[in-house]
Amino acid sequence: MHYLTDRDVFDTKTALYDDRTAPGDEQDGGANDGIYPRTSIGPRGEVVLEPCALECVHQPSTKVNFLDYAIEILNGRIITDVHDKRKKMDVYANSWTFPHRESLVSNKVRYNILTSQFIRFGRRCSRFCDFLRNAVTLTANMLRHGYNRRLIQNKIWTSVVIGAATASI
């Protein structure tokens, strides 16, 4: 078996700090080579050595976000939910995550967002309360942005109620 790295001298502590010169002088061998810098400039202009080593972990975490999943271990159970990184960013506070109600997209496409997102929520959420929270938030946002209440109700009825009844047959 061929290894790109000599396992006998591989140092896991500094492996991601690449301050070696590569063949062809692609890197200068200085402190700014590699993924993580050896030095950084602090907020008051001071030189900070090994800035990545300053990361402080206070306690083990039981939560992680991966892609559009929020994963948590709670009382020995793995709980999953939908993760949307835009929720905590002020710049996305009133943004649209679906077509504008007056866009040239047909009603069929526009209102099928409910069906597709309900399927997504159902696959991501391990608890029904999380599914409901996400579904209510999406529905409320669509109503707030002027979508037709009757068409939303019809789509919810056909995608959730009738869909669940036919799925159990």
VOBA-1610 file (N, C-alpha, C; in pm, whole numbers, padded with zeros to 5 digits, always signed):
BEGIN
Met+00084-00118+00000Met+00000+00000+00000Met+00089+00124+00000His+00049+00222-00081His+00128+00344-00093His+00065+00455-00009Tyr+00147+00524+00070Tyr+00101+00636+00151Tyr+00170+00763+00103Leu+00093+00873+00099Leu+00152+01001+00064Leu+00231+01059+00181Thr+00200+01015+00299Thr+00264+01064+00421Thr+00333+00947+00490Asp+00452+00970+00538Asp+00525+00867+00614Asp+00458+00856+00750Arg+00390+00744+00777Arg+00315+00727+00901Arg+00403+00728+01024Asp+00530+00692+01009Asp+00620+00686+01125Asp+00657+00825+01177Val+00652+00926+01091Val+00691+01060+01135Val+00575+01160+01127Phe+00456+01111+01096Phe+00339+01199+01083Phe+00300+01254+01220Asp+00284+01385+01228Asp+00251+01452+01354Asp+00110+01508+01343Thr+00013+01447+01412Thr-00126+01490+01401Thr-00149+01628+01459Lys-00065+01673+01551Lys-00085+01803+01613Lys-00060+01918+01515Thr+00036+01900+01426Thr+00070+02009+01334Thr+00040+01974+01188Ala-00034+01868+01163Ala-00056+01822+01026Ala-00125+01927+00939Leu-00216+02004+00995Leu-00289+02102+00915Leu-00219+02237+00904Tyr-00108+02251+00975Tyr-00027+02372+00964Tyr+00084+02342+00865Asp+00065+02378+00739Asp+00160+02342+00635Asp+00254+02458+00610Asp+00371+02458+00679Asp+00468+02562+00649Asp+00594+02500+00588Arg+00572+02405+00499Arg+00680+02345+00422Arg+00669+02396+00280Thr+00776+02402+00209Thr+00774+02443+00070Thr+00744+02323-00017Ala+00643+02336-00100Ala+00604+02228-00190Ala+00693+02229-00313Pro+00702+02117-00383Pro+00780+02116-00508Pro+00728+02221-00605Gly+00817+02290-00670Gly+00779+02394-00764Gly+00757+02528-00696Asp+00794+02539-00570Asp+00779+02664-00492Asp+00637+02719-00496Glu+00536+02630-00488Glu+00397+02675-00484Glu+00365+02743-00351Gln+00441+02709-00248Gln+00424+02771-00118Gln+00560+02827-00077Asp+00558+02933+00000Asp+00686+02993+00036Asp+00743+02937+00166Gly+00671+02848+00232Gly+00722+02792+00357Gly+00706+02884+00475Gly+00633+02993+00458Gly+00615+03090+00566Gly+00500+03055+00657Ala+00469+03146+00747Ala+00368+03123+00850Ala+00225+03120+00796Asn+00202+03165+00674Asn+00066+03170+00621Asn+00033+03058+00525Asp+00119+02957+00515Asp+00089+02841+00431Asp-00011+02751+00502Gly-00078+02667+00428Gly-00165+02566+00488Gly-00303+02618+00519Ile-00378+02535+00588Ile-00516+02566+00619Ile-00525+02665+00735Tyr-00448+02642+00840Tyr-00453+02726+00959Tyr-00325+02806+00972Pro-00336+02933+01006Pro-00215+03016+01018Pro-00141+02989+01149Arg-00011+03010+01146Arg+00071+03000+01267Arg+00059+03127+01351Thr+00036+03240+01286Thr+00022+03367+01358Thr-00097+03443+01301Ser-00147+03535+01381Ser-00257+03620+01338Ser-00242+03755+01407Ile-00310+03854+01355Ile-00308+03987+01416Ile-00435+04004+01497Gly-00421+04037+01624Gly-00534+04054+01714Gly-00607+04185+01692Pro-00714+04209+01767Pro-00797+04330+01747Pro-00724+04460+01779Arg-00621+04456+01863Arg-00546+04577+01897Arg-00409+04580+01829Gly-00393+04498+01723Gly-00269+04497+01648Gly-00162+04405+01702Glu-00191+04333+01810Glu-00092+04243+01869Glu-00080+04115+01786Val+00037+04054+01787Val+00058+03929+01716Val+00012+03814+01806Val-00076+03729+01753Val-00128+03615+01827Val-00063+03490+01769Leu+00012+03417+01852Leu+00075+03294+01808Leu-00023+03179+01823Glu-00025+03088+01725Glu-00113+02972+01725Glu-00258+03011+01757Pro-00321+03096+01676Pro-00456+03145+01707Pro-00561+03034+01716Cys-00543+02925+01643Cys-00643+02817+01646Cys-00641+02743+01779Ala-00531+02750+01851Ala-00522+02683+01980Ala-00600+02760+02087Leu-00644+02882+02057Leu-00719+02963+02153Leu-00865+02924+02162Glu-00913+02840+02068Glu-01052+02798+02072Glu-01080+02726+02203Cys-01184+02768+02269Cys-01214+02715+02402Cys-01346+02637+02398Val-01340+02515+02442Val-01461+02433+02452Val-01492+02418+02600His-01605+02471+02645His-01637+02472+02788His-01695+02341+02836Gln-01771+02275+02751Gln-01831+02148+02792Gln-01864+02069+02666Pro-01878+01939+02679Pro-01913+01860+02561Pro-02050+01902+02507Ser-02061+01905+02377Ser-02186+01945+02314Ser-02270+01822+02281Thr-02398+01836+02295Thr-02491+01728+02257Thr-02570+01767+02132Lys-02532+01881+02070Lys-02602+01929+01951Lys-02503+01956+01839Val-02547+01929+01717Val-02467+01961+01600Val-02561+01986+01483Asn-02522+02078+01396Asn-02596+02103+01273Asn-02515+02045+01158Phe-02580+01965+01075Phe-02514+01904+00961Phe-02606+01917+00841Leu-02557+01988+00739Leu-02637+02020+00622Leu-02767+02086+00668Asp-02883+02029+00638Asp-03006+02093+00685Asp-03069+02014+00799Tyr-02987+01937+00870Tyr-03031+01864+00989Tyr-02980+01935+01115Ala-03063+01940+01217Ala-03021+01976+01352Ala-03029+01846+01431Ile-02917+01800+01484Ile-02911+01671+01552Ile-02876+01695+01698Glu-02950+01631+01787Glu-02930+01648+01931Glu-02947+01513+02001Ile-02867+01492+02104Ile-02886+01375+02188Ile-02953+01424+02315Leu-03072+01373+02341Leu-03152+01418+02454Leu-03203+01295+02530Asn-03160+01282+02654Asn-03197+01167+02737Asn-03167+01034+02668Gly-03052+01028+02603Gly-03010+00904+02538Gly-03073+00877+02404Arg-03158+00968+02354Arg-03223+00952+02224Arg-03166+01052+02126Ile-03156+01011+02001Ile-03113+01102+01896Ile-03237+01172+01842Ile-03238+01305+01852Ile-03349+01388+01807Ile-03303+01465+01684Thr-03379+01460+01577Thr-03345+01536+01457Thr-03454+01637+01426Asp-03411+01747+01365Asp-03500+01856+01329Asp-03444+01920+01203Val-03518+02014+01147Val-03472+02088+01031Val-03384+02203+01079His-03270+02220+01015His-03181+02331+01047His-03179+02428+00930Asp-03204+02554+00958Asp-03194+02660+00857Asp-03105+02768+00914Lys-02982+02778+00862Lys-02886+02873+00918Lys-02932+03018+00903Arg-03026+03043+00813Arg-03073+03180+00792Arg-03160+03231+00906Lys-03216+03140+00987Lys-03307+03181+01095Lys-03241+03276+01194Lys-03114+03258+01220Lys-03045+03340+01321Lys-02966+03454+01260Met-02983+03479+01130Met-02913+03589+01064Met-03011+03701+01037Asp-02984+03819+01093Asp-03074+03933+01078Asp-03098+03970+00932Val-02998+03952+00849Val-03011+03991+00709Val-03121+03911+00637Tyr-03156+03793+00688Tyr-03260+03711+00628Tyr-03393+03719+00702Ala-03410+03816+00790Ala-03527+03824+00877Ala-03659+03818+00800Asn-03673+03892+00693Asn-03799+03893+00618Asn-03780+03842+00475Ser-03687+03751+00457Ser-03661+03701+00322Ser-03762+03596+00281Trp-03772+03578+00152Trp-03862+03479+00094Trp-03786+03349+00075Thr-03848+03239+00111Thr-03789+03109+00083Thr-03878+03032-00013Phe-03963+03106-00082Phe-04057+03050-00178Phe-04087+03160-00279Pro-04145+03128-00395Pro-04168+03230-00499Pro-04263+03342-00453His-04239+03461-00503His-04328+03574-00476His-04466+03541-00528Arg-04568+03583-00457Arg-04707+03545-00492Arg-04748+03599-00628Glu-04682+03704-00677Glu-04718+03760-00808Glu-04617+03722-00916Ser-04533+03623-00888Ser-04437+03579-00990Ser-04509+03505-01101Leu-04440+03477-01208Leu-04500+03410-01323Leu-04508+03259-01306Val-04473+03210-01189Val-04482+03068-01160Val-04629+03032-01141Ser-04670+02917-01192Ser-04811+02877-01181Ser-04848+02849-01035Asn-04977+02857-01006Asn-05027+02827-00871Asn-04992+02685-00830Lys-05000+02593-00926Lys-04968+02453-00894Lys-04827+02441-00839Val-04732+02503-00905Val-04592+02499-00859Val-04578+02575-00727Arg-04638+02692-00720Arg-04626+02778-00602Arg-04678+02709-00476Tyr-04794+02646-00484Tyr-04855+02586-00365Tyr-04803+02445-00337Asn-04739+02383-00435Asn-04677+02253-00411Asn-04552+02265-00323Ile-04508+02387-00298Ile-04399+02408-00203Ile-04440+02352-00067Leu-04567+02371-00032Leu-04615+02315+00095Leu-04595+02164+00098Thr-04635+02095-00007Thr-04621+01950-00011Thr-04474+01909+00000Ser-04390+01971-00081Ser-04248+01931-00081Ser-04182+01961+00053Gln-04215+02075+00112Gln-04154+02109+00241Gln-04210+02022+00353Phe-04338+01988+00348Phe-04394+01897+00449Phe-04326+01760+00442Ile-04298+01714+00320Ile-04225+01588+00306Ile-04085+01602+00365Arg-04019+01712+00335Arg-03886+01739+00391Arg-03891+01743+00543Phe-03987+01816+00599Phe-04000+01824+00745Phe-04025+01686+00804Gly-04111+01607+00739Gly-04141+01474+00788Gly-04020+01383+00790Arg-03931+01401+00694Arg-03809+01319+00688Arg-03704+01367+00786Arg-03698+01495+00812Arg-03595+01551+00899Arg-03631+01546+01048Cys-03759+01560+01079Cys-03801+01575+01219Cys-03836+01440+01281Ser-03770+01410+01392Ser-03801+01284+01461Ser-03916+01300+01559Arg-03953+01424+01590Arg-04066+01448+01680Arg-04176+01523+01605Phe-04299+01485+01630Phe-04413+01546+01563Phe-04424+01695+01598Cys-04389+01732+01720Cys-04398+01874+01759Cys-04303+01960+01675Asp-04186+01906+01638Asp-04093+01981+01553Asp-04147+01992+01410Phe-04208+01883+01361Phe-04272+01887+01230Phe-04379+01997+01228Leu-04465+01999+01330Leu-04572+02098+01335Leu-04518+02240+01341Arg-04415+02262+01423Arg-04355+02397+01435Arg-04304+02445+01299Asn-04234+02359+01226Asn-04182+02397+01095Asn-04295+02418+00995Ala-04397+02333+00997Ala-04509+02345+00905Ala-04589+02473+00932Val-04612+02503+01058Val-04686+02625+01094Val-04606+02749+01057Thr-04476+02747+01079Thr-04391+02862+01043Thr-04396+02887+00893Leu-04382+02782+00812Leu-04388+02797+00667Leu-04524+02850+00624Thr-04632+02793+00677Thr-04767+02835+00640Thr-04791+02980+00680Ala-04748+03018+00800Ala-04766+03157+00846Ala-04688+03254+00759Asn-04567+03215+00718Asn-04487+03302+00630Asn-04554+03319+00494Met-04611+03212+00442Met-04680+03223+00313Met-04803+03312+00324Leu-04877+03299+00434Leu-04994+03385+00455Leu-04951+03531+00472Arg-04845+03552+00547Arg-04794+03688+00571Arg-04749+03754+00441His-04701+03674+00347His-04656+03729+00219His-04766+03732+00114Gly-04891+03711+00157Gly-05004+03733+00069Gly-05055+03614-00009Tyr-05010+03495+00024Tyr-05064+03377-00044Tyr-05210+03357-00005Asn-05288+03297-00092Asn-05431+03278-00073Asn-05459+03173+00036Arg-05532+03214+00138Arg-05561+03126+00253Arg-05635+02999+00210Arg-05734+03013+00122Arg-05813+02897+00079Arg-05727+02797+00003Leu-05640+02846-00086Leu-05552+02756-00161Leu-05451+02686-00069Ile-05404+02758+00032Ile-05314+02696+00130Ile-05388+02586+00207Gln-05508+02617+00253Gln-05587+02517+00327Gln-05614+02393+00242Asn-05649+02414+00115Asn-05674+02300+00025Asn-05548+02217+00007Lys-05434+02282-00010Lys-05309+02210-00030Lys-05270+02133+00096Ile-05289+02193+00212Ile-05260+02122+00337Ile-05352+02001+00351Trp-05479+02021+00320Trp-05575+01910+00331Trp-05536+01796+00238Thr-05504+01828+00112Thr-05473+01721+00016Thr-05335+01658+00041Ser-05238+01736+00085Ser-05104+01680+00100Ser-05084+01611+00233Val-05146+01660+00340Val-05124+01603+00471Val-05232+01503+00507Val-05356+01546+00507Val-05466+01461+00554Val-05491+01347+00456Ile-05516+01377+00331Ile-05543+01272+00233Ile-05415+01191+00206Gly-05301+01258+00201Gly-05175+01187+00180Gly-05146+01087+00290Ala-05172+01125+00416Ala-05150+01033+00529Ala-05248+00917+00523Ala-05372+00944+00482Ala-05471+00836+00476Ala-05436+00735+00369Thr-05390+00781+00253Thr-05356+00688+00145Thr-05224+00617+00174Ala-05135+00679+00249Ala-05007+00617+00282Ala-05025+00499+00376Ser-05128+00503+00457Ser-05149+00393+00555Ser-05225+00278+00496Ile-05274+00292+00372Ile-05350+00182+00310Ile-05256+00075+00260
//
